[in-house]
Amino acid sequence: MIEAITRTLFTRQPEETLYHYTSLAGLQGIVGSRELRSSDIRFMNDSAELRHTLDLLNKQVTRRILSGVDHPELLNAFLDWLSKRIVSGPMLFGASFRANGNLLSQWRGYSVHGKGVSLGFDPESICRQASAQGFSIGRCIYQPDRQAALIEQVIDGVEALAQELGNPSRAAQEAPRIFQNIEEDLLRIAAVLKHPAFEEEQEWRIVSPIISDPHHPALHVREGSSMLVPYYAFALAPEKQRGVSLNHVYIGPTANAELSMHSLRLYLEQQRSAPRDGISYCQIPFRKR
């Protein structure tokens, strides 16, 4: 049941250009390597969303227990497991794209002042590459009523798995195994549930399969703002393809838009990554700091 929920969340495919906000240095790293660093979702800038999902689960499970379910021991065990395992278990990697490539909040949050770009990737190319690497792609969900309905279905699924075992005491003993069997689905669901305050982002997210092997060839570590961050090197193009498939690029607020556009156009042409629909300036006034 829970697997079916996850499958539904990652069925819809994007049709619009998928934008990724970054800095000029980030652009050079992405286009030059033809890779995107998909981070362990617990280390992403929006990592509070994992806590958001845990809070939703805690609230709904507690409500059920207080309403008088037949076997509250299983749900209590689920709450205890969530508080420990889901934040320190196996790795799940994700990378974010926006349907809107020119948002002031995103320029402020995901680019360096005066050096921001928004890379507009071809959605079909991203979907092909995701499929080739075992990733899924899903649209983030922001609406509280949809989130609540999904969480209810997840808890229904947990209870259904326990009922299959028949004996309540056996279900309690088997609880860790039951929960571990749905761990990947829970993480994938958490990856696309975001706080309603972020709805303007219109975010799509690529999500890896669970990775437990620290020696996985695509697994690396980079320096973050305050700690080392595990990431998966997501290939943006097939090995034989030169360059990445870009539909469009925005340049963020900068002191000299014309020169910035000229040098960026030159660089992308050199890298065989010239965007099909060209480069645009964001038209947001640049403010010196």
C-alpha positions as CSV (number, residue, x, y, z in Angstrom):
1,M,0.0,0.0,0.0
2,I,2.7,2.5,0.9
3,E,4.7,1.5,-2.1
4,A,1.7,2.3,-4.2
5,I,1.5,5.8,-2.6
6,T,5.1,6.4,-3.6
7,R,4.6,5.2,-7.1
8,T,1.8,7.6,-7.6
9,L,3.8,10.6,-6.3
10,F,6.6,9.9,-8.8
11,T,4.4,9.1,-11.8
12,R,3.8,12.6,-13.3
13,Q,6.5,13.8,-15.6
14,P,7.5,17.5,-16.0
15,E,6.8,19.2,-19.3
16,E,8.1,22.7,-18.5
17,T,11.7,23.8,-18.4
18,L,13.3,22.8,-15.1
19,Y,15.4,25.6,-13.6
20,H,18.2,25.1,-11.1
21,Y,19.5,28.2,-9.2
22,T,23.2,28.4,-8.6
23,S,26.2,30.8,-8.6
24,L,28.7,31.3,-11.5
25,A,31.1,29.0,-9.8
26,G,28.3,26.4,-9.4
27,L,27.4,26.8,-13.1
28,Q,31.0,26.1,-14.1
29,G,31.1,23.0,-11.9
30,I,27.8,21.7,-13.2
31,V,28.3,22.4,-16.9
32,G,32.1,21.6,-16.9
33,S,31.5,18.2,-15.2
34,R,28.1,17.6,-16.7
35,E,27.0,16.5,-13.2
36,L,24.7,17.8,-10.6
37,R,25.5,17.2,-6.9
38,S,22.4,15.6,-5.4
39,S,22.7,15.9,-1.7
40,D,21.6,13.5,1.1
41,I,18.1,15.0,1.8
42,R,19.0,15.3,5.5
43,F,21.8,17.8,4.5
44,M,19.9,19.9,1.9
45,N,19.2,23.6,2.4
46,D,15.5,22.7,2.8
47,S,16.3,19.9,5.3
48,A,13.5,21.3,7.6
49,E,11.1,19.6,5.2
50,L,12.1,16.2,6.6
51,R,11.2,17.5,10.0
52,H,8.0,18.8,8.5
53,T,7.0,15.2,7.4
54,L,8.0,13.8,10.8
55,D,5.9,16.4,12.5
56,L,2.9,15.4,10.3
57,L,3.4,11.7,11.1
58,N,3.8,12.4,14.8
59,K,0.6,14.5,14.9
60,Q,-1.6,12.0,13.0
61,V,-0.2,8.9,14.9
62,T,-0.7,10.6,18.3
63,R,-4.3,11.5,17.3
64,R,-5.0,7.9,16.4
65,I,-3.6,6.6,19.6
66,L,-5.7,9.0,21.7
67,S,-8.8,8.1,19.7
68,G,-8.5,4.5,21.0
69,V,-7.0,2.1,18.4
70,D,-7.0,-1.6,19.2
71,H,-3.3,-2.0,19.3
72,P,-1.5,1.3,20.2
73,E,1.8,-0.5,21.0
74,L,2.5,-0.8,17.3
75,L,1.9,2.9,16.6
76,N,4.0,3.8,19.7
77,A,6.8,1.7,18.3
78,F,6.4,3.5,15.0
79,L,6.8,6.9,16.7
80,D,9.9,5.7,18.5
81,W,11.4,4.3,15.3
82,L,10.7,7.5,13.4
83,S,12.5,9.6,16.0
84,K,15.7,7.6,15.6
85,R,15.9,5.7,12.3
86,I,14.5,8.1,9.7
87,V,17.1,10.8,10.5
88,S,20.1,8.6,10.8
89,G,19.4,5.6,8.6
90,P,20.5,4.9,5.0
91,M,21.1,7.7,2.5
92,L,18.6,9.1,0.0
93,F,19.8,11.8,-2.4
94,G,17.9,14.5,-4.1
95,A,18.3,17.6,-6.3
96,S,15.9,20.4,-6.8
97,F,14.5,22.2,-9.8
98,R,12.0,25.0,-10.1
99,A,9.3,25.5,-12.7
100,N,9.8,29.3,-12.3
101,G,13.4,30.3,-13.2
102,N,13.1,34.0,-12.1
103,L,12.0,34.4,-8.5
104,L,13.6,37.0,-6.2
105,S,13.4,34.7,-3.2
106,Q,15.4,32.0,-5.1
107,W,18.0,34.5,-6.2
108,R,18.4,35.5,-2.6
109,G,18.4,32.0,-1.2
110,Y,20.4,29.9,-3.7
111,S,22.8,32.2,-5.5
112,V,25.7,34.5,-4.7
113,H,24.8,38.2,-4.7
114,G,25.6,39.6,-8.2
115,K,26.7,36.2,-9.5
116,G,23.5,34.2,-9.8
117,V,22.3,32.1,-12.7
118,S,19.2,29.9,-13.2
119,L,19.9,27.0,-15.5
120,G,16.9,25.8,-17.5
121,F,17.2,22.1,-18.3
122,D,15.3,20.2,-20.9
123,P,12.8,18.1,-18.9
124,E,12.9,15.2,-21.3
125,S,16.7,15.0,-20.9
126,I,16.4,15.1,-17.1
127,C,13.8,12.4,-17.1
128,R,15.9,10.1,-19.3
129,Q,19.0,10.6,-17.2
130,A,17.0,10.0,-14.0
131,S,15.6,6.8,-15.4
132,A,19.1,5.6,-16.5
133,Q,20.5,6.2,-13.0
134,G,17.6,4.7,-11.0
135,F,16.3,8.1,-9.9
136,S,12.6,9.1,-9.7
137,I,11.2,12.6,-10.4
138,G,8.3,14.1,-8.5
139,R,6.5,17.4,-8.1
140,C,6.6,18.7,-4.5
141,I,3.3,18.9,-2.6
142,Y,2.5,22.0,-0.6
143,Q,-1.3,21.8,0.1
144,P,-2.0,20.9,3.7
145,D,-5.1,18.9,2.9
146,R,-3.2,16.7,0.3
147,Q,-0.4,16.2,2.8
148,A,-2.7,15.2,5.6
149,A,-4.5,12.7,3.3
150,L,-1.1,11.2,2.3
151,I,0.0,10.9,5.9
152,E,-3.3,9.1,6.8
153,Q,-2.7,6.7,3.9
154,V,0.8,6.0,5.2
155,I,-0.4,5.2,8.7
156,D,-3.2,3.0,7.3
157,G,-0.5,1.1,5.4
158,V,1.6,0.6,8.6
159,E,-1.5,-0.8,10.4
160,A,-2.3,-3.0,7.5
161,L,1.2,-4.5,7.5
162,A,0.8,-5.3,11.1
163,Q,-2.6,-6.9,10.6
164,E,-1.2,-9.2,8.1
165,L,0.9,-10.8,10.9
166,G,-2.3,-11.5,12.8
167,N,-1.0,-11.8,16.3
168,P,-0.6,-8.3,18.0
169,S,2.3,-9.5,20.2
170,R,4.1,-10.8,17.1
171,A,3.4,-7.6,15.3
172,A,5.1,-5.7,18.1
173,Q,8.1,-8.0,18.0
174,E,8.3,-7.7,14.2
175,A,7.9,-3.9,14.3
176,P,11.5,-3.0,13.4
177,R,11.5,-5.3,10.4
178,I,8.1,-3.9,9.3
179,F,9.3,-0.4,9.5
180,Q,12.6,-1.0,7.7
181,N,10.7,-2.5,4.8
182,I,8.9,0.8,4.2
183,E,11.9,3.0,5.1
184,E,12.8,3.9,1.5
185,D,9.1,4.8,0.7
186,L,8.9,7.0,3.8
187,L,12.0,8.9,2.8
188,R,10.8,9.3,-0.8
189,I,7.5,10.6,0.4
190,A,9.3,13.0,2.8
191,A,11.4,14.3,-0.1
192,V,8.3,15.8,-1.9
193,L,6.3,17.1,1.1
194,K,7.2,20.7,1.7
195,H,5.9,23.4,4.0
196,P,3.1,25.5,2.4
197,A,5.1,28.6,2.8
198,F,7.4,27.5,-0.1
199,E,4.6,27.0,-2.6
200,E,5.8,29.7,-5.0
201,E,8.9,27.6,-5.8
202,Q,6.8,25.1,-7.8
203,E,9.6,22.6,-7.1
204,W,10.3,19.3,-8.9
205,R,12.8,16.9,-7.3
206,I,14.9,14.0,-8.5
207,V,15.3,11.3,-5.8
208,S,17.8,8.5,-5.8
209,P,17.2,4.9,-4.6
210,I,18.4,4.3,-1.0
211,I,22.2,3.9,-0.9
212,S,23.8,2.2,2.1
213,D,27.2,1.4,0.6
214,P,29.8,4.1,1.5
215,H,31.9,2.8,-1.4
216,H,29.3,3.4,-4.1
217,P,31.2,4.9,-7.0
218,A,28.9,7.9,-7.4
219,L,29.0,8.8,-3.7
220,H,31.2,11.7,-2.7
221,V,31.6,14.2,0.1
222,R,31.9,18.0,-0.2
223,E,32.5,20.8,2.2
224,G,29.2,22.4,3.4
225,S,28.7,25.6,5.4
226,S,29.4,23.9,8.7
227,M,30.0,20.2,8.0
228,L,30.9,17.6,5.4
229,V,27.9,16.9,3.1
230,P,27.5,13.5,1.3
231,Y,26.4,13.9,-2.3
232,Y,25.6,11.7,-5.3
233,A,27.1,12.8,-8.7
234,F,24.0,12.8,-10.9
235,A,25.1,12.6,-14.6
236,L,23.2,15.3,-16.6
237,A,24.1,13.7,-20.0
238,P,25.0,10.4,-21.5
239,E,28.7,9.6,-21.5
240,K,29.1,10.1,-25.2
241,Q,27.2,13.4,-25.4
242,R,29.2,16.6,-25.4
243,G,27.6,19.3,-23.2
244,V,24.3,19.3,-21.3
245,S,20.8,20.0,-22.7
246,L,19.7,23.4,-21.7
247,N,16.5,25.1,-22.9
248,H,17.1,28.5,-21.4
249,V,19.3,30.4,-18.8
250,Y,18.5,33.4,-16.6
251,I,21.2,35.7,-15.2
252,G,20.3,37.0,-11.8
253,P,20.6,40.6,-10.6
254,T,24.1,41.9,-11.4
255,A,26.0,45.1,-11.9
256,N,26.7,44.7,-15.6
257,A,24.0,42.6,-17.3
258,E,25.2,43.0,-20.9
259,L,28.8,41.9,-20.2
260,S,27.6,39.1,-17.9
261,M,25.4,37.7,-20.7
262,H,28.1,38.0,-23.3
263,S,30.7,36.1,-21.2
264,L,28.1,33.5,-20.2
265,R,27.1,32.9,-23.8
266,L,30.7,32.5,-24.7
267,Y,31.3,29.9,-22.0
268,L,28.3,27.8,-22.7
269,E,29.1,27.7,-26.4
270,Q,32.6,26.5,-25.6
271,Q,31.1,23.8,-23.4
272,R,28.7,22.7,-26.2
273,S,25.8,23.7,-23.9
274,A,24.3,26.7,-25.6
275,P,20.7,27.0,-24.4
276,R,18.1,26.5,-27.1
277,D,16.0,29.6,-26.2
278,G,19.0,31.8,-25.3
279,I,19.9,33.7,-22.2
280,S,17.8,36.4,-20.5
281,Y,18.4,38.9,-17.8
282,C,16.1,38.7,-14.8
283,Q,15.2,42.4,-15.0
284,I,15.4,42.7,-11.2
285,P,17.4,45.8,-10.2
286,F,20.8,45.1,-8.7
287,R,21.5,46.6,-5.3
288,K,25.0,47.0,-4.2
289,R,25.9,45.9,-0.7
